[in-house]
């Protein structure tokens, strides 16, 4: 007897979204977000740089490779002894946003959990805030509501810069992450953020071990059932290295990232955040065709 594994097709709230000059239909396409980090310590990113010229060159390159938008980061999520000053994060991301805006028509999101950075990013021309603390920083929800920016609400237990040695999910990681995202979406809506502004992210590896991240990937349909376009941010992450059975740096994990992204999309993800743009664009366009998204 044979069985058929059926893809999950989420019933999305406001599937057509407009950011800047571009429109996306999340019921018909998978968005490829290119990661650009202006940090010295984003250990998963082979393209990280503090040099503005390199950042702009990389932005132009990923757009020619087919990226749908660019996600800029000025602060690594990893636990650190000393937090990066807000003024330094602003000094990193604002010139990058302005320079990329001048050279491209890219949709730009900014990976930050701080409202002052979000305001500066908006003024520089960013369209979306990628908040890995899930709108928990005081003042952030008000900034999103007042500016009308898009927001990616991601799950983490304590936000960037905080190390948790043994993250624990007593009732199961999928259940707890899903409940968290539902509650944060409700909070956003009750605070004046509109449904068409919201994207969600279960936060692979953000205060999660390999078992947790693999479980979230297998059960990504539970995240997608919430009804908002869901992001899979798995690129080059530790759970892929550990699943392959190697230490970071021992081998290239691009194929592992592709496998994880395809599984998440099959389970309802409609955005992927990646370092290797060209191969992921090819994989996502193929996956769209296989799933019958484009008609």
VOGU-3710 file (C-alpha; in Angstrom, 3 decimals, decimal comma):
1> xxxxxxxxxx> 0,000/0,000/0,000  1,272/3,447/-0,868  0,496/6,667/0,925  0,553/10,228/-0,360  2,141/12,994/1,670  0,034/16,053/0,986  1,463/19,578/1,138  -0,199/22,033/3,481  -1,736/25,026/1,728  -2,450/27,705/4,347
11> xxxxxxxxxx> -5,583/29,813/4,195  -3,857/33,181/4,472  -5,148/36,439/5,879  -4,552/39,209/3,317  -2,296/37,063/1,079  -1,505/39,966/-1,258  0,865/42,395/0,424  2,451/45,610/-0,843  5,831/46,720/0,490  7,360/49,805/-1,063
21> xxxxxxxxxx> 6,875/49,543/-4,808  6,461/45,770/-4,872  3,466/43,498/-4,454  3,631/39,872/-3,327  0,928/37,226/-3,429  1,816/34,767/-0,681  -0,817/32,344/-1,949  1,067/32,050/-5,238  4,751/32,494/-4,429  7,526/31,846/-1,937
31> xxxxxxxxxx> 9,519/34,942/-1,047  13,314/34,677/-0,893  14,843/37,074/1,637  18,564/37,712/1,237  20,509/38,106/4,493  22,940/41,016/4,646  24,728/41,442/7,970  26,756/44,507/8,846  28,256/42,848/11,881  31,631/41,368/12,816
41> xxxxxxxxxx> 30,182/38,424/14,759  27,338/36,906/12,744  29,020/33,503/12,748  26,594/31,812/10,335  27,063/34,368/7,555  29,950/33,874/5,103  29,214/37,278/3,545  29,123/39,448/6,686  31,031/42,701/6,446  31,427/46,019/8,200
51> xxxxxxxxxx> 32,463/47,745/4,952  29,624/49,750/3,430  30,880/49,306/-0,133  30,882/45,538/0,338  27,369/45,663/1,748  26,066/47,573/-1,269  27,895/45,310/-3,723  26,393/42,280/-2,015  22,925/43,842/-2,155  23,215/44,444/-5,884
61> xxxxxxxxxx> 24,470/40,891/-6,379  21,604/39,206/-4,512  19,052/41,244/-6,446  20,542/40,040/-9,740  20,391/36,490/-8,342  16,638/36,822/-7,859  16,152/37,871/-4,235  12,680/39,263/-3,560  13,869/41,425/-0,688  16,836/42,141/1,575
71> xxxxxxxxxx> 16,994/41,623/5,341  19,622/43,848/6,961  21,062/43,136/10,399  23,389/45,158/12,600  23,311/42,937/15,699  23,934/39,182/15,968  21,374/37,174/17,948  24,022/35,156/19,798  24,515/35,658/23,537  27,168/38,256/24,364
81> xxxxxxxxxx> 28,820/39,604/27,506  28,197/43,222/26,536  25,126/44,374/24,646  25,688/46,452/21,529  24,743/50,090/22,227  21,606/51,208/20,397  23,452/54,110/18,791  25,998/51,667/17,320  23,276/49,448/15,848  21,694/52,531/14,261
91> xxxxxxxxxx> 25,088/53,620/12,928  25,474/50,238/11,268  22,058/49,823/9,657  21,029/53,366/8,656  23,851/53,960/6,134  23,354/50,442/4,746  19,634/50,997/4,220  20,177/54,397/2,614  22,921/53,124/0,301  20,937/50,061/-0,785
101> xxxxxxxxxx> 17,849/52,206/-1,289  19,850/54,495/-3,572  21,189/51,618/-5,681  18,189/49,249/-5,815  14,404/49,107/-5,552  14,664/46,254/-3,055  12,108/45,670/-0,351  14,136/46,107/2,844  13,521/44,583/6,248  15,670/45,276/9,293
111> xxxxxxxxxx> 16,483/42,616/11,868  16,049/44,470/15,160  14,069/44,240/18,383  14,572/47,853/19,458  12,098/50,668/18,747  14,764/53,376/18,342  16,441/51,306/15,636  13,068/50,651/14,006  12,335/54,394/13,842  15,756/55,106/12,338
121> xxxxxxxxxx> 15,309/52,270/9,833  11,917/53,619/8,786  13,389/57,087/8,264  16,180/55,594/6,153  13,720/53,790/3,869  13,097/50,325/5,332  9,659/48,749/4,882  9,576/45,947/7,477  10,908/45,201/10,957  12,086/41,650/11,576
131> xxxxxxxxxx> 11,619/41,442/15,348  13,215/38,373/16,908  11,819/39,373/20,301  8,221/39,267/19,120  7,147/42,868/19,874  8,167/42,507/23,520  10,516/45,508/23,734  8,697/48,487/25,286  7,584/50,896/22,581  8,080/48,593/19,596
141> xxxxxxxxxx> 4,410/47,828/18,962  3,618/51,551/18,996  6,346/52,236/16,413  4,962/49,589/14,058  1,386/50,803/14,488  2,288/54,467/13,958  4,629/53,998/10,972  2,539/51,344/9,225  5,653/49,245/8,607  5,365/45,530/8,133
151> xxxxxxxxxx> 6,510/43,367/11,022  7,843/39,834/11,290  6,863/38,557/14,737  9,394/35,890/15,693  9,562/33,607/18,710  12,477/33,591/21,118  12,564/33,042/24,853  14,527/36,158/25,797  15,518/38,136/22,718  18,917/38,822/21,118
161> xxxxxxxxxx> 22,089/38,790/23,176  20,722/36,485/25,876  22,179/32,986/26,121  20,007/30,185/27,477  22,092/27,091/28,179  19,291/24,515/28,127  16,072/25,845/26,595  13,085/23,895/27,853  9,573/23,558/26,461  7,574/21,599/29,015
171> xxxxxxxxxx> 4,463/21,099/26,895  6,288/20,762/23,573  8,089/23,291/21,419  5,493/23,348/18,629  2,629/23,906/21,046  4,392/26,625/23,021  5,723/28,473/19,964  2,310/28,356/18,287  0,600/29,684/21,415  3,207/32,442/21,726
181> xxxxxxxxxx> 2,749/33,569/18,126  -1,037/33,552/18,413  -0,843/35,665/21,555  1,622/38,140/20,035  -0,523/38,496/16,918  -3,529/39,253/19,130  -1,437/41,787/21,031  -0,367/43,409/17,765  -3,933/43,633/16,467  -5,208/45,035/19,766
191> xxxxxxxxxx> -2,430/47,647/19,655  -3,370/49,049/16,269  -1,274/46,954/13,890  -3,291/45,839/10,852  -3,476/42,220/9,640  -1,775/43,065/6,344  1,331/44,221/8,258  1,930/40,883/10,025  4,246/37,986/9,167  5,173/35,263/11,664
201> xxxxxxxxxx> 8,323/33,212/12,334  8,753/30,275/14,761  12,390/31,258/15,304  14,423/28,181/14,429  17,471/27,938/16,737  16,482/31,070/18,666  16,751/29,585/22,166  16,050/26,168/20,697  18,211/23,085/20,376  18,460/20,824/17,329
211> xxxxxxxxxx> 15,587/18,625/18,488  13,361/21,698/18,877  14,236/23,164/15,467  13,769/19,860/13,662  10,398/19,396/15,341  9,292/22,881/14,291  10,306/22,093/10,714  8,307/18,849/10,682  5,318/20,609/12,228  5,560/23,885/10,346
221> xxxxxxxxxx> 1,946/23,455/9,248  0,897/24,242/12,833  2,621/27,620/12,505  1,129/28,235/9,057  -2,382/27,437/10,363  -2,278/30,674/12,368  -3,124/32,270/9,029  -0,401/34,842/8,450  2,439/34,387/5,950  5,075/32,359/7,799
231> xxxxxxxxxx> 8,843/32,700/7,500  11,338/29,831/7,684  14,646/31,328/8,888  16,802/28,205/8,869  19,756/29,148/6,673  23,116/27,714/7,829  21,803/27,301/11,368  23,294/25,024/13,995  20,505/22,447/13,853  21,434/21,744/10,224
241> xxxxxxxxxx> 25,110/21,272/11,083  24,202/18,940/13,924  21,670/17,033/11,838  24,332/16,394/9,222  26,634/15,230/12,016  29,533/17,620/11,713  31,116/20,562/13,453  30,600/24,031/12,041  33,238/24,720/9,421  33,820/21,060/8,545
251> xxxxxxxxxx> 31,676/21,107/5,426  29,290/23,200/3,384  25,696/23,023/4,591  24,003/24,654/1,613  22,222/21,412/0,624  21,030/21,010/4,222  19,564/24,516/4,150  17,799/23,729/0,865  16,323/20,550/2,328  15,041/22,332/5,441
261> xxxxxxxxxx> 13,587/25,195/3,415  11,792/22,873/1,007  10,292/20,869/3,887  9,069/24,038/5,593  7,554/25,358/2,354  5,869/21,996/1,784  4,400/22,458/5,260  3,136/25,974/4,560  6,043/28,440/4,867  5,808/31,237/2,329
271> xxxxxxxxxx> 9,075/33,076/2,993  12,629/31,796/3,389  15,525/33,835/4,782  18,816/32,749/3,197  22,529/33,403/2,781  22,974/31,559/-0,545  20,445/33,363/-2,706  20,968/31,841/-6,149  20,479/28,186/-5,177  17,518/28,966/-2,939
281> xxxxxxxxxx> 15,805/31,036/-5,642  16,121/28,073/-8,003  14,837/25,681/-5,330  11,877/27,891/-4,413  10,834/28,503/-8,015  10,943/24,740/-8,573  9,014/24,070/-5,360  6,353/26,599/-6,394  5,913/24,713/-9,657  5,806/21,306/-7,954
291> xxxxx> 3,167/22,529/-5,480  1,108/24,171/-8,217  1,291/27,603/-6,595  1,781/29,427/-9,861  -1,104/28,908/-12,268
//
